[in-house]
Amino acid sequence: MKKVLRRLLPEVRIFSALNRDDMNFVALIIFLVSWLAVPLALYRIFRTRKPRVAWIALGVGSFLAVAQLGYWLNEVSGKSRIRHYREIRSFLQDTSAQKTVFKGLDRDGALHMLSLMAEGLAAYGARYSREREEAVRLLRLAVQLATTGDRQPLLRKTQEWKNEGFALAHVNLILGWYRYLSGKDDYRRLNLEISRHLINEIAASPYKHLRSIPFNDGFWPSDNAAALLSVALYDRNYETHLSERTASYWQRYVDTEIKDPGTGVPCAQASRDNRCRETPKGSQLAAMVAYSAYFDAEWAGDHWKRSKHFFKTALLTFGATYREFMPRSQPPELHLPGSGADDMAFLAGLRAAAFTGDRIAYFQFRHALLFERLDLGSGRHFTARAKIAKPTNRMVCTAVLFNAEAGKVPF
């Protein structure tokens, strides 16, 4: 956050101590100045020669200023956050809604969505004490969903854990966020068992990465960032030091080995034989940034700043998009147009902007949401039934949006 501020306002050192609410106000001022600059300039130029043109320009500027102020007040009031919180609360309490949503997700996708919900609930409960008790209750429901049903065999078959890094990381995050907010040790044994497994797998690997899924020898930096955060969260909750050294080794490997030769951006996937099996993807890079922002904010901020150069496209300060693939790059052969990859990257970018304190990019993305209709289609963890399971798309979007709106958990 400090780096963003120093870039925007290099002469004002005092801004380095601003909190999130102050940053929202700074973003408002920047947007108002940028939006009013041209109309006010036109007014000054034409006020004597062409008064009508001058007043039209002033009217447009006033409209933009009022619209931005109204949107900003709506954003900081938390109306959207509260609405998404209530949707998540209804989902976690309604078994029929859960069945409908889970139809459109595979096991790993369901765990990922629950993990995002849990993180958002932890942040929400930590920041708003009146909601803490209910948030703890909802987190317990999320834990129960993550450890029962189709997801229960994962926890029983420990001999298969070696190939289940993605799923275990998100189960561990859900357990960790529950312990963080509740202070209860109901699941400490399982939390410790998974944490030890994850950190040992990463530390023992010559590539400092664990395997994410069965039947694939590749490894994803974003999934490993989630795994490292889950162990760092265990360290924070129980005052241990399981993750510190391994996390630094992992960061060094990402910076030196898993890089796209042309851009220096971390690749989406690597393997033993190919350090860049998949070219960089916006969704994967933004997810890595958001998770790593907890255990090394400066490192995450540097990667976020670099990623914006290749994946973010802005229309001045009016709005911005965050793409899955870099401009002029060739999408993989298996990529399906309309699959929702850009929408998923956009949501991941919104979350990364929120977690790195980049309120300018965050509000640009929020502005774009006024004109965008997100349709996640058939992403990485959606089943073939996803396209007809509209509640699935909606709930995944809600989970990510609420996660970004609630902000990074005070860690």
N, C-alpha and C positions, 0 to 999 in steps of 0.2 A: 504494500500500500504506500509506504514512504517513497518508493522509487517512482510510482505513478505520480504522486504529488510533486516531487521534485522536478519531474519532467514537465508538468503542466504549469507549475508556479515556482520557478527556480529561485526567485528572490524572497519568497515568503517561507522562512524556515519553520515558523511556528506551526504551519499546517501539518508537520510530520507527526504531531501528537493527536490528530483528529480521530474521533471514533466513527462508527458507521453512520450514525445520524448526521454528524457534521459533514461527513463525506457526501451524503445525499444533498445537503444544502449547497455545498461547493459545486456539485454536479448541476444543480438547478441554475446557479449563477452562470456557469459556463454555457449551458444550453441557452439561457435567456440572452446573454451577450451575443452568442453566435447567431441566434435566430433573428435578433433585432438589428444587427449590424447593417445588413443590406437595406432593409426598409428605412431605417433612420438616415442612412447615407443618401438614398434617393429623395427622401423628404427634404433634406438640407439642400440638395442640388437643385430641385425643381420648385421649391416653395415660393419663389418669386416669379420665375419664368412660366411655369406650368403648375399653378396651385392645385388643379384637379388631380394631376398625376401624383403630386406630393401628398395630398390627403388620402388618395387610394393606397399609396405605399405605407403611410402611417396607419391606416386602418388594417391593412394586412399584417403589419408588425404587431399591432395591438391584439389582433385575433390570435396570432401565434403565441404571444406572451401569455394571454389568458388561458389558451388551451394547454400550454406547457405547465403553467402554474396549477391548473385544475388537475392535470394528470399527476403531477408531482404530489399534490396534497392527497389524492386518492391512493398513490403508491405508499407514501409514508404513514398513512392512516392504517394500513394493514388490511384493507378490505379483501383484497385478493388472497392474501395469506390466510385470513380467517376462513374464507370460503373454501379454500383447498384443504385446510385443516378439518373442516366439517365433513368434506367428502371422504377424506381418509378415515375419519372416525366412523362414519357410516359403513364404509367398506369393512373395516376390521370387526365390526359388530354384527355384520349381516352375512350369514353363511351362504345364502343363495347368491348374493352378489359376488362372493369369493369364488364360488363354483363357475359363475359366468366369466369372470375375469381370467381365472386360471386356465380356462379352456384355450385361450389364445396365447399361452406362454408355455414354454418347456420348463423343466424344473429349475434350471439355472436362471432363466428369465424371471421366474416368480421370486426366487431368492434375491435377485438383484433389486427388484421392485420393492420388496419388503425391507431390504437394507436401506434404500433411499428414504422410505417412510420412517424407519427407525431413527435415522440420522436427523431428519427434519423434526421429529417429535422430541428428540433429545435437545436440539437447539431451542425449540419452542418452549419446552418445559423449563429449560435453564434460564431463558430470558424473561419469561412471564410467570412469576411465582404463583399466580392464581390458577394457572392451568397445569401446574406441575403434577398434582395428584392424578388428574385425569390422563395426562400424558404418560405417566408411569403405568397406569392401567392399560392404556392402549399399546404401550411398548410390550407389556407382558403378553397381550394377545398376538402381537407380531412374532414374539419368540415362540409361542405355541404353534403358530402357523408354520414357522420355519423348521420346527423340529417334529412335526407330525405329518400324517398323510403321505403323499408321494415323496416327501423330502425326508421321511424318517429312515428309510434304508441306508441313506448316505451316512448317517451317524453310526449305524450299527456295523457296517462293513469297513472297519478301520484298515483292513488289508488293502482296500482299494483307494485309500486316501492319496496315495502317491500321484494319482492322475486326476485328482479332483480339486485342484488349487482354487479355481474360480468359485465353485460352490462353497467350499470350506471358508474362504475369505469372507464371503458375505454372511454366512451363518455366524461366524466369529464377530463380525461387526455388529450384527443384531444383538448378540449376547453382550457385547461390550457396551453398546449404547444403553441397553437396559440397566446394566450395572452402574454405569456412569450417572444416570438420573435417579435411579431408585436407591442406590447404596446397598442393595441386597445381594447376597452371595448365593442365590438359589442355583445358579448355573456355573459356579466357579470351576468345578472340576472339569466340565466339558470345555469351558472357555480356555482353561490352562492346557488341556490336552491338545486342542486344535492349535493354540498359539505355539506350543512347542513344536508341533509337527510342521507348521508353516515356516517358522524361522529356521528350523533345522534343514528343511528342504532347500531353502534359498541359500543358506550358508554353505551347504555341502556341494551345491552345484558349481561346476567350474564357470558357468555362465551367470551365476548369481540370480537365477530366475527359477521358479518352480513351474511345473507343467500345469496348464489351466484345465484342460479337458481330456477325457480318454480318447484313444485312437488318433492322437495328434501330437507329434513330438515338438511342436512349436511352443514358443512362450511369448506372452504379451506383457509389455511393461505396465500397461494400465491395470491389468489383473494383479500383478505383483505389487504395485503401489497400494492397491486395496488390501492385499494380504499384510503388507508391512504396517499399514495404518491400524489394522485390526490387532496386531501384536503391540504396536505402540500404545493403543488404547488400553490393552490389558496392563501394560507397564504403568500407565497413568493411574488406572483404577487401583492397582495393588502395589504400587511403588516398587516395581521390579525393573530390570534393565535387560530384557531379552532382545530388544530390537536395535539398540543404538549402533553398535558396530556394523551389523549386517546391513542396515539401511544405508550407511555411508558407502559400503562396498557396492551395493546395488546401484546407487546413484552414479558412482564412478564408472561402472560398467555401461550404464545407459549413455553416459556422456561420451565415452570413448569408443564403444563397440557397435551399439545399435543405432547407427545414424545413417540417414539417407545421404549418399555421396554428394548429391547436387545442392542440398539445402542445409545439411547439418541437423535437421529435425529428426527426433527419434522415430524409427519405423514402427508401424503398427504391430508387426509380428516378426520374430526372428526364430532361427533354429540353429542346430549345431553346425549345419553345412552352409547356411545362408543367413548372414547377420541382418539382411533386410528382405525377408521373405515376402512381406507385404509393405508396400509404400506407405508413407505417413498418412494417417486418416484423422480428420478433425475430431470425431467422436472419441477415438482412443486417446489422442493426445490431451484433449480437454479433461477427460476422466483422470488420466495420470496426474495432471496438474492439480485437480481438485483434491484428490486423495493425498498427494504429497505435500499440499499446502499446510497440513497439520504438523508434519514432523520436520519440514524444512521450507518455511515460507519463502525465503529468498530464492532458493533453487527453483521452487515452483513458479515464482513470479518471473524469473528469467525465461523459463520455458514458455510461459503464457505470453510474454511480450514477443518472443520469437514466433510463436505460432500465429499470432494475429497478422503478422506480415504475410503469411501464406494462405491462411484460411478465412480471415475476416475481410468482408467487403462492406464499406460504409458509404452512405450517401450523406456527406458532411456530418452533421450531428443529428440528422433527422431519424436515422435508423441504421441498422446494420444486420448482416447475415453472417453466419459462420458455417462453412461448407464442410462436407465430408472429404472431398478430394481437392487437391491444390489446382489452381488454374493451369490450364494447358497440360495437365497430367492425364494419362490414359487410365480410366477406371478399369478394374479387373474384368476379365471375361465373364465371371460369374455374377457381376453386379447387374441388378435389374433396375432399369429406369423406373422411377415411381415407387421404389421399395421403401421409401421413407428414410433413407440414409442421411440426407441433408437435414431433415427435421430432427433426427436423433442427434446429429452433430450440433445443430443449433441449440438444442436444450442443454447438451453437455457444455457448450460454450457459455451459455447463460450461467450455469452453475459454477464454472471455473472463474468467470468474471466476478461473481459474488464472493467466492472464497479467497480470491487474491486481492480483494479490495478495489478492483477496477470498476468504480461506479459509473464512469463515463461509458465504457463498453456495456455495462449492465443495463443502463437506461436506454442505450441505443437498441439493444436487443428487445427490451421491454416495449419500446416504441414500435418496433417491427411486428410485435405480436398483435398490435391493433389491426394490422392488415393481413396477417398470415393465419391460415388455418392448418394446424399441424395434423398430419396424417402419417403415422409411423409405418404403416404398411406392413411389410414382412421383414423386419430387421433380424439381427443375429439370433435372438432368442424367441422369436415369434413362431408359432406353429402355423401349419397350413390353414388353420381355421381363423387366423388373426384378422383377415380381411372382412370376415362376416361378424367377427366379435368386436364390434365397435366399443363396448365398455372396456375392453382390454386396452386399446389405444388411449382412451380417455384417462384411465386410471394410471397408466404409465406416465403420461404427460403430467397428470396431477401430482404424482410422486416427485418428479423432477422439479416442477415449478415450485412446489411447497418447500422442497429441500433448498432451492436457491433463495426463495423469499425468507425462509427462516434464518438463513445464513450459516456460516461455519460455526460449529459448536464451540463455545468457550472452552479452550483446551489447556 
